[in-house]
Amino acid sequence: MTAVEITRVTISTYFQSLQDDICRQLEAADGKGRFKEDKWQRPGGGGGRSRMIEGEVIEKGGVNFSAVHGAMPEKIASKLQLQGGEFFATGVSIVLHPHSPMMPIIHMNVRYFEMDNGTWWFGGGIDLTPHYIVQEDAVFFHQTLKNVCDKHHIDYYPTFKTWADDYFYIKHRQETRGIGGIFFDRLSGQDDFTKESRFAFVRDVGEAFAPIYLHFIEKNKDLPFTEREKQWQLLRRGRYVEFNLVWDKGTKFGLDTNGRTESILMSMPPQANWVYDFQTEMGSKEEETLNLLRKGIDWAKA
């Protein structure tokens, strides 16, 4: 049987189907919310489908697909250490902000990039930002990702978990954004890896997203919470905003390539708060969570 060639069309078509499937599953799990689609075109080439939901469980969520192309901006070419030329980039990006502080924020991104000179790579990852860190939930999340990674290469999980710890780090706060997950970039054809094997891994990462978050919806959506816990949620959302606007490379890439601002900033929570010199109470759940916002915790073996 002749192998099917993996092209930009193959990949972008798959990403569109992934967006469709995840939206269907989230609507069913939320029970009330329905995604509203906004199709857009990029002046420099390409476009996408932005889908937003406001539901019973999900206060604000975005599941976006894009496939853009055009001349590589000089600023981006310099950062990526690439020669100028035509680029193509496609992917799915997701951020969900729940109503309940007992539910975690979740982010996923899977993407593909290529240049007209033949350079190509995949990137992406999933990370979890609980407002309150619960060890059982953290173990489930990381063990699920480890299982996905181990299916493809034994070194994937430890490498990509460390990468996530380092990437999702709020340097000016000296704390991680959440409990991490996996993060990878520039996965190309080096070291005997093929485009087919890299694409297979990215597909499995993308398809792990919905089952992971549906688990947390089922487990945590009906847990009671207080006004104090709601206020803590707003403070943690503030940290999320700080990371995305100050440190996130994807946000910067989108804005530097004249991407669609509304789609790029869909990751922002509907509400957030900043309290001057906020201090947690000794022995509180909030203090416990802050103490766990650090790199290097081996959740998969916790």
N, C-alpha and C positions, 0 to 999 in steps of 0.2 A: 504494500500500500504506500502510495506516495505521500510524504509528509506535507501538511498544509503550511504554506509560507506564512510567517507571522509578519504582518505589515502594519503600518500606521492605521489603515482602515480596519483590519482585524481587531486591533487593540481598542481603538476608539468605539467601535461597534459594541465590543464586549463591555466597556465602561458604561455605555448608555443602558445596556440591559441590566448591569449591576445597579445602577441608579434606580431603574424601574422596580427591580425586585426588592431592594431595601425599602423604598417608599411604600410598597404594598404591605410589607411586613410591619413597618412602624405604624401605619394607619390602623391595621388590624389590632395591634397591641395597645395602641392609645385608646381606641374605642370611640373617639369623638373627632379628633382633628383630621383634616384633610389637607394634603399638600396643594398649594397654589403654585402654578408654574409661570415663570417669566423667561421667555426666550429672548436672547440678545445676540447682537452681532458686534464683533470687535472691528473698529475702523481699519486696523492694520492687517486684518485677515482672520477668519474663523469666527467662532462664537460659542454659545453654550445654552444650557437650560438650568436656571436657578429655581429650586423648589423649596418653599418655606412652609412650615407647619406651626400652628398654635393650637394645642390640644388640651386634653384632660390631664395627661401625664407630662407631656412635653410642653413647656411654656413657650419656648422658641427653639426651633430646629431648622437646619438647612442641610439639604442633600443636593449638591451642585455637580453638574457635569460641564466640562469645557473641552474644546478642541480648537486651539489657536495656532496661527502660523504667521510668518512674515520675516522681515529683516531683523536680525538679532541686534538689539540695542547695544551700543558700545560699552555702556556701563555694566550690563549683564555679562557680555562677552569677557570683559576684564575680570569680573568676579569669578566666573566659571573657568577662567584660563582657556578660553576658546578663541579661535579665529572668527572673524566676522563671517556672515553668510545668512542663509535662510534657516529658520528653526521651525520645528513643529512640537507642540506640547499638548497632551491630553490627559485627563484624569477625572477622578471623583473625589470630592472633599466634603466631609460631614462634620458638623458640630451640633450636639444636642444639649440644651439647657433645660433641665426638668423643673417643675414647680416645687417639688419637695426637696428640702435640704438632706433628706435621707437617701435621695437618689444621686448618683454621680453624674458629672458632666463627662461626655465622651467625645473624642475626636478621632477621625480616621481620614487618611489621605492615601490614595494609590494613584500613581502617575507614570507617564512615559514621556521621554524627551528624545528628540533626534535632530541632527543637523544635516544639511544637504551634502556634507562631505562623508557621510556614512557613520559618524559618531552617534551612538545611542545608549540609553540607560533607563532603568526603572528606579523608582523611589517610592517612599511612602511610610506607612506605619499606623499603629493604633496606640493611643494613650488614654488613661483614665484619671479623672480629677474628682475624687470624692470630696464632699464638703466635710464629712467625718470619715476617717479611715477605719474600716472594719477588716480585721485580719482575714476572716473567712472569705470576704469578697475579693480582697487583694490576691489571695492564694488562687481562687477560682480564675480570676482574670489572667494572671500570669501563667498558670498551668495550662490554660486553654491556648494561649499564644505559644507557649513552649511546644505543645503538641503539634501545632501548625508548622512551626519552624523545623522541628525534628524530622518531620515527614520529608523535608527537602534537603537539609544538611545539618549535621550535628553541631556545627559551629554557628549556625544562624542565631539561635536564641541568645547565647551568652554575648555574642558580638553585638547584636541589634538591641539587646536589653541595656547594655552599657552605653551604647550610642544614644538611646532614649534618655537615660539618666543624665547624660552630659548635655543633650540638646534641650530638653524641657526643664531647664534650670534658670531660675530668676536670679541672675547674678547680683543685682543690687539689693535683693532681699536675702540672699544666701540660703535659698530654699528651692526645692523642686516644685514644679507646677502642680504635681499630684503624685501618683504612685508609678508614673512612667508607663512602660509597655515595651514596644519595639519601635525602632526608627531605623530606616536604611535609605541610602541614596547612592546614585551612580553604580547600580548593579548592572554590569554590562557583560561582555563575552569573555572576560579574562578568566584565567585559571580553569580552563576546560568547561566553564559554564556556557550554555547556549542561550539564545534568545527564548527558545521554547521552554527551557527549564526555569529561567527567570520569570517568564510570563506565568507559568504554572504556579509558582510560589506567590506571585502578586495576586492571582485569582483566588487562591486559598485564603490569603489575608483578607481580601475584600469580602469573601463569602463567610468569614468568621464573624464579621461585625454584627449582623442582625441577631444571630443566636446569642451572642454575648450580651447585647443590651436588652434583649427580650428576657433573659434570665434575671437581670437586675430589675426590670419593670415588674415582673411577676413576684419577685422576692421582697421588694422594698417600697412599692408604690403606695401601699396602704398603711405604712408605719406612721404612727402619730408623731407630731412635732410641735414645738412651742415657738413663741415669738422670738425668744432668745436664739433658738436654732435658725430661725429665718433670717435674723440679723447677721448671724455668722455666715450664712450662705451668701449674703450680699457682699460681705468683706472678702470672702474667697473668690467671688466673681471679679472683684476688683483686681485681685492678683492675676486672674486669668487675662483680663484686659491688659495689664501691664506687660505680661509676657508677649502677647500677640502684637502689641504696637511697638514694643522696644526691641524684642529679640527675634521674633519669628521670621525666618528667611523667606517662607512662602508668601507672607504678607508683603514683604519688601519686593520680591520678584514680581508679584502681581501688579503692584503700583508702579514699579519701574518699567514694566512692559506695557503700560497704559491699559491694563486690564480694567474690567468693569468694577468700579469702586463698591457698589452695593453687594456684589457677589463676594468680593474679597473680604469685606468687613461683616459678612453675615455671621462670622464666628463670635461677634460681640454679644454679650448677654442682654436681655431686655432691660434689666436694672442691675446696678452695682453700687457699692458704697466704699468710701474711704474715711476712716476715723483716725484723727491725728494721734500718733503714738499709742495705738491700741495695745493693751496688755491682757493676756489671758489669765484666768484665775488658776492658782496652783492646784494641781490635781484634777483639773476639769477635762472634759472630752476635747475641748478646743486646744488645750495645752498638749494633750496626748497626740492629737493630729499634727500639730506643728512639729513635735519632736520626731515624727515619722516622715516629714517632708525633707528627706535627705537621700543622697545617692547611695547605691551599693547594697540595698536591702535585698536579700535573696528570697523573694516572695514565693517562688516556685518550690522552695524547700522549707518554707516557714512552718 
